[in-house]
Amino acid sequence: MSFAHGLRPEFSFLMGYILAYADDRVLLATSWRALQQLLDKLQVTAGDIDMCLSSKKTVYMIFSPKCRSKIITYQFPNFAINNEQLSFVN
């Protein structure tokens, strides 16, 4: 599988992907629960190597499915790192 600009999944799980470039990460998931689990896993893994995630620098986006009939809800709980809410961006 090839990815634009040499990006590749750093970790892949059944629940989603973590793409890495330098010190930036992009987490992709198909559900709210899966993304929160990825955030939790990333937080633990970062802590294992003495890194920390900044809730002030971390934002999230939600993309609607192409097929509108697959939309389950328009409202989601906020995501959190270290029990601090992340900012939503459009």
DRENLOPA-289151 format. One record per atom (N, C-alpha, C): residue in three letters; x, y negated, z negated. Coordinates in steps of 0.05 Angstrom, whole numbers, padded with zeros to 5 digits, always signed. Layout:
# residues N
AlaXYZ/...
END
This chain:
# residues 90
Met+00017+00023+00000/Met+00000+00000+00000/Met+00018-00025+00000/Ser+00013-00044+00018/Ser+00029-00068+00018/Ser+00013-00092+00007/Phe+00027-00110-00005/Phe+00015-00134-00017/Phe+00028-00159-00006/Ala+00013-00180-00004/Ala+00023-00206+00006/Ala+00046-00215-00011/His+00066-00227+00002/His+00089-00239-00012/His+00104-00220-00031/Gly+00103-00194-00025/Gly+00117-00175-00041/Gly+00104-00169-00068/Leu+00080-00179-00073/Leu+00067-00173-00098/Leu+00058-00144-00098/Arg+00059-00131-00120/Arg+00050-00103-00122/Arg+00039-00099-00150/Pro+00022-00080-00153/Pro+00011-00075-00180/Pro+00034-00067-00199/Glu+00037-00081-00221/Glu+00058-00074-00240/Glu+00048-00050-00257/Phe+00023-00051-00264/Phe+00010-00029-00278/Phe-00017-00025-00264/Ser-00024-00001-00260/Ser-00051+00004-00249/Ser-00065+00023-00268/Phe-00090+00018-00273/Phe-00106+00034-00290/Phe-00132+00040-00275/Leu-00147+00058-00285/Leu-00173+00063-00273/Leu-00191+00038-00275/Met-00185+00022-00296/Met-00202-00002-00300/Met-00193-00027-00285/Gly-00170-00027-00274/Gly-00161-00051-00259/Gly-00131-00051-00253/Tyr-00121-00074-00246/Tyr-00093-00078-00239/Tyr-00082-00102-00253/Ile-00056-00101-00258/Ile-00041-00124-00267/Ile-00020-00130-00245/Leu-00022-00153-00232/Leu-00002-00161-00212/Leu+00017-00180-00226/Ala+00043-00177-00219/Ala+00064-00193-00232/Ala+00081-00207-00212/Tyr+00087-00232-00218/Tyr+00106-00248-00202/Tyr+00121-00266-00221/Ala+00147-00262-00224/Ala+00163-00277-00243/Ala+00151-00274-00271/Asp+00144-00296-00284/Asp+00132-00293-00311/Asp+00102-00297-00311/Asp+00090-00296-00287/Asp+00061-00298-00284/Asp+00048-00271-00281/Arg+00023-00268-00290/Arg+00008-00243-00288/Arg-00020-00250-00277/Val-00030-00232-00260/Val-00058-00234-00251/Val-00070-00207-00258/Leu-00092-00208-00274/Leu-00106-00184-00281/Leu-00131-00182-00265/Leu-00136-00159-00252/Leu-00160-00155-00236/Leu-00175-00131-00247/Ala-00201-00135-00251/Ala-00218-00113-00262/Ala-00246-00115-00250/Thr-00260-00093-00251/Thr-00287-00092-00239/Thr-00309-00098-00259/Ser-00302-00102-00284/Ser-00322-00108-00304/Ser-00311-00125-00326/Trp-00329-00137-00341/Trp-00320-00154-00364/Trp-00305-00136-00384/Arg-00316-00114-00391/Arg-00303-00096-00411/Arg-00275-00087-00402/Ala-00273-00080-00376/Ala-00247-00072-00365/Ala-00226-00094-00367/Leu-00234-00119-00361/Leu-00215-00141-00362/Leu-00207-00147-00391/Gln-00226-00146-00410/Gln-00218-00150-00438/Gln-00199-00128-00447/Gln-00204-00103-00438/Gln-00185-00081-00445/Gln-00158-00086-00434/Leu-00156-00096-00409/Leu-00130-00103-00397/Leu-00116-00125-00413/Leu-00131-00145-00421/Leu-00120-00167-00437/Leu-00109-00156-00463/Asp-00124-00138-00476/Asp-00116-00126-00502/Asp-00090-00110-00497/Lys-00090-00094-00476/Lys-00066-00077-00470/Lys-00042-00094-00464/Leu-00046-00116-00448/Leu-00024-00134-00442/Leu-00013-00147-00467/Gln-00031-00155-00485/Gln-00023-00168-00510/Gln-00005-00149-00526/Val-00014-00124-00529/Val+00002-00105-00545/Val+00029-00100-00532/Thr+00028-00095-00505/Thr+00053-00090-00491/Thr+00072-00113-00492/Ala+00062-00137-00489/Ala+00079-00161-00492/Ala+00091-00163-00519/Gly+00076-00157-00540/Gly+00085-00158-00567/Gly+00107-00138-00572/Asp+00106-00115-00558/Asp+00126-00094-00561/Asp+00153-00103-00551/Ile+00154-00123-00533/Ile+00180-00133-00523/Ile+00184-00162-00532/Asp+00172-00169-00554/Asp+00175-00196-00567/Asp+00167-00219-00549/Met+00146-00215-00533/Met+00134-00236-00517/Met+00107-00242-00529/Cys+00097-00266-00524/Cys+00070-00272-00533/Cys+00054-00284-00510/Leu+00028-00280-00511/Leu+00010-00292-00491/Leu-00002-00317-00502/Ser-00003-00338-00486/Ser-00014-00363-00494/Ser-00043-00366-00486/Ser-00061-00368-00505/Ser-00089-00372-00498/Ser-00094-00400-00486/Lys-00076-00418-00491/Lys-00079-00445-00479/Lys-00071-00446-00450/Lys-00053-00428-00442/Lys-00044-00427-00414/Lys-00058-00406-00397/Thr-00075-00390-00410/Thr-00089-00368-00396/Thr-00117-00376-00390/Val-00125-00372-00364/Val-00152-00378-00356/Val-00164-00354-00341/Tyr-00190-00354-00337/Tyr-00202-00332-00322/Tyr-00223-00342-00302/Met-00227-00326-00281/Met-00247-00332-00261/Met-00264-00307-00257/Ile-00288-00311-00249/Ile-00306-00289-00243/Ile-00315-00292-00214/Phe-00311-00270-00199/Phe-00320-00270-00171/Phe-00345-00254-00168/Ser-00364-00264-00153/Ser-00389-00249-00148/Ser-00384-00228-00127/Pro-00398-00206-00128/Pro-00395-00186-00107/Pro-00406-00196-00081/Lys-00396-00185-00059/Lys-00406-00194-00033/Lys-00436-00188-00030/Cys-00444-00166-00040/Cys-00472-00158-00038/Cys-00487-00169-00063/Arg-00503-00189-00060/Arg-00517-00202-00082/Arg-00534-00183-00099/Ser-00543-00162-00087/Ser-00560-00143-00101/Ser-00545-00128-00123/Lys-00518-00129-00122/Lys-00501-00116-00142/Lys-00496-00133-00166/Ile-00505-00158-00166/Ile-00501-00176-00189/Ile-00518-00167-00212/Ile-00506-00161-00235/Ile-00520-00152-00258/Ile-00529-00175-00276/Thr-00510-00194-00280/Thr-00516-00217-00296/Thr-00500-00241-00287/Tyr-00508-00264-00294/Tyr-00493-00289-00288/Tyr-00479-00299-00313/Gln-00484-00287-00335/Gln-00472-00296-00360/Gln-00455-00274-00372/Phe-00431-00282-00381/Phe-00412-00263-00393/Phe-00402-00274-00419/Pro-00395-00257-00438/Pro-00381-00267-00462/Pro-00354-00278-00454/Asn-00344-00297-00470/Asn-00317-00308-00464/Asn-00296-00287-00470/Phe-00275-00288-00454/Phe-00252-00270-00459/Phe-00235-00283-00481/Ala-00219-00266-00494/Ala-00203-00276-00517/Ala-00176-00262-00518/Ile-00156-00276-00527/Ile-00130-00266-00534/Ile-00124-00275-00563/Asn-00116-00257-00580/Asn-00111-00264-00608/Asn-00135-00277-00621/Asn-00159-00268-00614/Asn-00184-00279-00624/Asn-00189-00309-00616/Glu-00174-00318-00596/Glu-00178-00346-00586/Glu-00190-00344-00558/Gln-00211-00360-00554/Gln-00225-00359-00528/Gln-00208-00370-00506/Leu-00210-00358-00482/Leu-00196-00368-00459/Leu-00214-00387-00444/Ser-00202-00404-00427/Ser-00217-00423-00411/Ser-00227-00411-00385/Phe-00251-00418-00377/Phe-00263-00409-00352/Phe-00257-00430-00331/Val-00249-00421-00307/Val-00245-00439-00284/Val-00262-00429-00261/Asn-00271-00448-00244/Asn-00286-00440-00220/Asn-00268-00434-00197/
END
